[in-house]
Structures are given as structure tokens and as C-alpha cells.
Amino acid sequence: MKTPFKWDNYSDQPALLTDKVYKKRMRKKELPSLLTTVATALVTLPLSIVMMPFIKRREINSQTFFSMGVDFERNPKEAHQFIEELGVKHILVRCKLWEMQKLPELLSFLQNHKDKTVTLKILQDREHIEDLILLEKDLHTIFTTLQEYVTYFEIGSTINRAKWGFFSVKEYLGFFQVAYTLKQQHFQNIKLLGSGVIDFEFHFTAHTLFNLCKCRYDATAALLYVDRRGAPENTQLGFSLMDKIALLSTMVWLSPKTKQRLHITETNWPLSNTAPYAPTSEHECVSEQHYCDYMLRYHFLTFASQQVDSISWHQLIARGYGLVDTKDGLRKREAFQAYTFMVKTFQTAQFLRLDIKREYYILQIWVDEQLIQIHWSLKNTTLKNENYFDAYDKLGKPITREIIKIGSAPVYLFITKAQPQHINCV
């Protein structure tokens, strides 16, 4: 990665692009593509919104739904142990095109996780965006070396942020076309994820899904962060997390450029008092408790949509946003235990329904011939602990007290006997 671009090792992302003259020049150069993005969105977004009620749920495989982002260079031995503890069968690993010399190390890491479904997120730099011959050469090397161990190759990431190297969707489509051509000619068995738009900026997504390019995605990837809105149930322009998923799924459904598969390949909440490791300002940061609660509720709501094939939590070990803190050695945050219990509970889960009434949420799933309900509320309330269910807190610890507190932290109810149609709060 060369000047004016620079990688920030604290937050694991490019540093802000401070050369304003360069940014202005590049955006002016890509103005035709930006206008095409706007025009495409003006046509396809209203149509997608109208069609949202007609999108059908799909049966999602709960075993590969939960995916964990892992840095193959960061404490690889401990990371392997943590992955096994979490029980995830799907991991996401990053590969930086400007660090091709680390490919043998990455290969060794993937060989140690060959029993997992693996998504490899290939991160771009400006050199590979501008030099497509170099890109073809390095992608050929990556595909040749890693295809045996990788289920999905995600081509490019965060394409709507200039600091990541792209200044237009046109540039991204040209970048992806190189990977697609390689697949068609030499690697027909690999699967390519594309789009890579971050946040609720679906006008860029529209252009990646509706265009005249010849390339196609084997599935659509999105970095669907909602951290700037606080809780996952909060709305942006009237759209909740589930509304955003429904709209995105409808766009995928309508698009001639992708198979009907959707993966959220990055999301998290930044943690308070971790600067400069937090990837955003302190204003967006949350406590470890809320980080844990929001993480669980994001997964529950997304699973309830039955429209997302996997969520890759970003990530396992990271000071500013990971399940494991690196400040003093390696400390498992409470979110680690909560994630482990969630994955264990959902191993063979089938979605039944999601009930929402007065900001009180009840997710119902069917697991191994047993009904499980997950309760949380945006307003603190209570629930009587009845003899026809066993209650557990978000960490998987039994709740034995007579009155159960229902609030931000989800509570699991394992139904053991026939129960009334509704479980009433007190």
C-alpha cells in the first residue's frame, strides 16, 4: 500500500485519506460513474422497495450461518483454540494484495482449519486497482494456492470508501471482472462473492447489482454495519436492521448479476475507551455489556429474516472491537461466552417465528425436537419463571429466581412441557 494510502495497524483498516487534492481529482475523473450510480439507484431502489413484501424467506443452514472473522497473523495458536471453543464451523480470513509475501503463512493457517467453511476476503490497494495485469497475476497465484481450502473468495471490500482505494463502482466492476474472467477460464469451481458495499448506502449496491458488465457473483456480500445508529433495532431513514436486510435481499432477488445468496461479511460495534484501536470515534463506541447484547440481537434478528446465509463477526481477537481483548495478554470478553452459547444453542436450529409487540421481542426456534424462545425488550420489564421452561441468561447460566428481568440482554427459555399460548410479562 503506497502513499497517499496508508494502513492503520491499530484499527485494521486504511487510515483516513488526507490528500484532499488527490481525492478531488480522482472523484472528478470518476464523475460519469458516480452519475450512473445515482441514475441506477433512482430506478432500482424504488422498484426494490415496492417488491419487498414479495420476497420469500429461505431455509438458512444454522451451522454455517455463524461465521467468525479471524486475523491469521494474530496469535494463530490461541486463535485456533478459541475457534474450537466457540464452536463455529465458518470463518472469514483477510488477504491483503499488497502483502503477497505472506501467502505461505496464510496457507498454513488455512490448512489448520481445513474442516471449516472459509470465506477469504481479498483486500485491494490502489496499485492493483490501477494495474489489472498485476491484479490478474496475484489473483491467479491466490486461487491456485488456496482454492482447496477456501469456500468463497470475496473480491474487494468496502468499495464505497475512498480510503480503501476505489473511487467509483466502475473501478470496482473492472476489478471484479478480472477475478471473474480468471474463474471462467481457469478456476470454474471457485465461488466469488461481490459487491462489498459498507453501511446502508444501497445506491452503490444498486450499481454493483444492475449494470451492463458481463461478470456475475456467486453470492452477494455486504458489510452491513448499524453501529452508528446504536442498538440494532434502531432505524435509519425509517429502516430497521430487518428492513435493510429485506431491501437488500429484494435487490439480490431482482438482480440478473448474482445468485440468490446473501452474506454479511463484516459487522460489529466499537468498544469504549479503546482508542486508537476502535475503528470509529468514541461517539459510536459502546460498553462491553452493550457490545455483547447488540451482537446477540443482531444475529437473532438476522437469523429471523431467513434471508442471510451467514454473518461474519469482525472479529475474534482485537483490542477495539473483538471478542478477545489484547490489552493485557488475551482476555475473553463476556461476548465470547455469549457467542459460544448462542452457537451451541443454534447448531441445528429451525426458525419458527419472531413476535414483536410494544418493543418486546420473542424469537422462537425449533432445536432437536424442542421449542426454544429467546426474549429481550427495549424497555425493562419482568417475566415470571414458570415450571414449564428452563431459563438461561445470555451467557448460558441457569436463572433460578422467581422473577426474570427482561431487557437489553436476551434470555433463553427452553420449553420443557406444554405451555400456554403466550408467556406473559408481569
TITOR-648158 format. One record per residue (C-alpha): residue in one letter; x, y, z. Coordinates in pm, whole numbers, plus 50000, padded with zeros to 5 digits. Each point is the difference from the previous one (the first is absolute). Layout:
REM TITOR-648158
AXYZ
...
***
This chain:
REM TITOR-648158
M500005000050000
K501655032049879
T499585037150071
P497585017450027
F498414968050138
K501144986350333
W498914970450213
D499065006350365
N501204970050198
Y498075011150308
S496534997549847
D500834975349718
Q498825023049724
P501445026849772
A500735033350162
L497965030349896
L501005012949659
T501325034750082
D501115010649650
K496925020649912
V501395011349665
Y500484963849894
K496534989950119
K498385028849814
R501904992049681
M499074963250011
R496335006550074
K499845024749711
K501564973649775
E497374974450107
L497065024249980
P498294981249710
S499934968250207
L498705018650305
L497185014249787
T499224964949876
T499834988550362
V497425026850077
A497954992649688
T500034962550064
A498905005150359
L497155023249899
V498544971849791
T500814968550197
L499595010950361
P496325010949970
L499254967949809
S501734979350268
I498075017550277
V496724992649823
M500984963549958
M501184995050359
P496724983950120
F500354973049735
I503464987850097
K499864964550131
R501844986250299
R502524972349940
E500934972450242
I503385010750139
N502604974550111
S500645009450364
Q503304981150009
T501705022949747
F497945031050083
F502405009550280
S503385010749864
M502925015250189
G502535024149853
V503564989450085
D503375017049943
F502344971749897
E503045019550129
R498645008250345
N500684973050260
P499324971549753
K500374971950257
E497665016650249
A497645009749717
H499704963549898
Q499124990750358
F497475028250028
I498334990049672
E499544964750132
E498595013450328
L497515022149815
G498774970349801
V499805019049670
K500194980249679
H500545030749780
I502855025350016
L500965030749799
V503655008849940
R501475030649831
C502684999649727
K501765032849913
L501065002749638
W502955022150099
E501334972550227
M500284970949759
Q503184988950175
K497834988150290
L498104974949785
P501924969750138
E499105010550355
L496365003849899
L500054965949831
S501364983950316
F497245016250206
L497284987849765
Q501434964949994
N499534999350378
H496305008749947
K499224978049700
D496924986450177
K498405034749993
T498025018849740
V502365028749910
T499295033949847
L503175017649883
K499555037649977
I502535013249746
L500855036050089
Q501005023649722
D502525028249976
R500255027849743
E502884983049816
H497884969249921
I496995021449905
E502065019449747
D502154971049876
L497594972549896
I502834978849859
L501594999450347
L496574992350147
E499504970749762
K503444986250086
D499485001750376
L496414987249992
H501174970549790
T502614992450267
I497455003050281
F497424978049827
T502614973849909
T501464998850350
L496845001850211
Q497074986749797
E500144966450179
Y499365016450337
V497715029449912
T496254997249949
Y499375036249897
F502405026249864
E498655034850077
I501475023049737
G500655034650141
S498525016750305
T498495032950115
I499825012849645
N498115031950089
R502755014850218
A502805018449818
K502604991050262
W499584963649891
G501155008949649
F496895000649779
F498605033149879
S497034985949806
V497954968849942
K501394999349645
E503474994750143
Y498714972250223
L498204982449714
G503195000549795
F501854985750298
F497464972250051
Q499944992349627
V503634988750023
A499094974450266
Y496924988849808
T501964995049677
L502594979450188
K497214978650140
Q498444994449659
Q503294991049836
H501954981450268
F498134996050332
Q496414990649920
N499424983150335
I500755029850223
K497235022550132
L500315037849985
L498235024450232
G499565035349878
S498595034650062
G501735007450334
V498095031850087
I500265011550361
D497125014750204
F496515009649884
E501175015449672
F497994978249767
H500275024349708
F503514986249955
T498664964650043
A497445007049727
H502755008549752
T501964968450088
L496894978649946
F498465017149696
N502475007949721
L501104989649652
C503154981550104
K500294963349908
C501114988350343
R497784982350254
Y500264993550374
D499524965650151
A498565018750299
T499735035950115
A502115012950288
A499145030150215
L501695016650295
L496745008850174
Y501055020650300
V497335016950211
D502245011450286
R499585037049925
R496294996450085
G500664983550338
A497824969650067
P499314976549705
E496255006650029
N500475037449942
T499025014549664
Q501785019849731
L497795018949758
G497164978750134
F501814966949936
S500814976250283
L502664973149964
M497384975149880
D498645025649753
K503505005749861
I500474962649961
A496634996649828
L500855028149757
L503454986049930
S498574965049950
T497445013949756
M502755016949800
V501884967049988
W496804982349895
L499375024649716
S503595002349881
P501104980349689
K503605002050123
T499934977450306
K498764967150130
Q497385002750273
R502444998550290
L500905027650246
H502895001250248
I500695027150257
T503784998349998
E500715026250263
T498235016650292
N500715009350363
W499795027450259
P503125019550109
L500844999450370
S500295030250231
N503355011250136
T502044980149747
A501315028449779
P501984999049775
Y498984963549948
A496305008149953
P499255004649628
T497665029650064
S499755029850233
E499074995850366
H496505012549917
E499154967049828
C501694978250263
V498084979150251
S500714982150327
E500974963350004
Q496534991850134
H498205017549714
Y502504985849750
C498994965350117
D496265007150000
Y500045016949659
M502074972049850
L497464973950111
R496985020049889
Y501575007549660
H500444962649942
F496504991550126
L498315026049781
T502024989949696
F499304963150052
A496315008350034
S500075016549657
Q500944966249844
Q501545019649716
V503695000950102
D502194969349951
S502725010650244
I501235027850229
S503735004550051
W500605017650331
H502985023649984
Q501874985650175
L501464974150242
I503075017250150
A500135038149995
R500515026650266
G497395024049863
Y497204976849887
G500824963150051
L498604972050214
V503494997450152
D501815030750140
T503765003449946
K500775027450252
D501524977450268
G500664966649838
L496864984249855
R496805006150197
K496714984949892
R497275026150020
E496544988850114
A498975001049634
F502264970049942
Q497984978350238
A496735014349869
Y500984992449640
T501014964650097
F496644993250166
M498125015149705
V501834977949749
K499504969150217
T496275007150034
F499515006049626
Q501994970149868
T496984983249835
A497495028150039
Q496975005049781
F498355034050001
L496355000450107
R498975036250053
L500925034050140
D497405018350205
I500415037350068
K497545018050222
R500575033550172
E503774997349960
Y499994964950151
Y501614973349781
I499484962250006
L501974978949755
Q498814963949978
I502184972149859
W499694962149986
V503114980850103
D500184962150029
E496274995650060
Q499945028150256
L498525034749992
I502325028150106
Q498935035850049
I502385029650024
H498625030950172
W501285035750015
S498425034050037
L500935036049922
K498195009950321
N500904982650322
T497304976250119
T499694966850182
L498784964749937
K498844973650245
N502244969350009
E497584971449931
N500444962650048
Y499414991849632
F503285015749884
D503655001750101
A501415035249982
Y503595009749918
D501695033849980
K501995012049698
L503134982250126
G498204966850034
K499725000850378
P496754986550153
I497545025550138
T498334986550315
R498465031350151
E496215002549996
I499895032249798
I502155003249687
K501185034249887
I499445005649627
G501875028649837
S502975006449775
A501594966250075
P498184970949828
V498654971650213
Y499634964349871
L496964979250098
F500264962749931
I496394987849999
T499784966950188
K496234994250014
A496825011249833
Q499625037150065
P497365027049956
Q499795015849657
H501565032050134
I502595005750271
N498925031450175
C502185026250161
V499275010850356
***
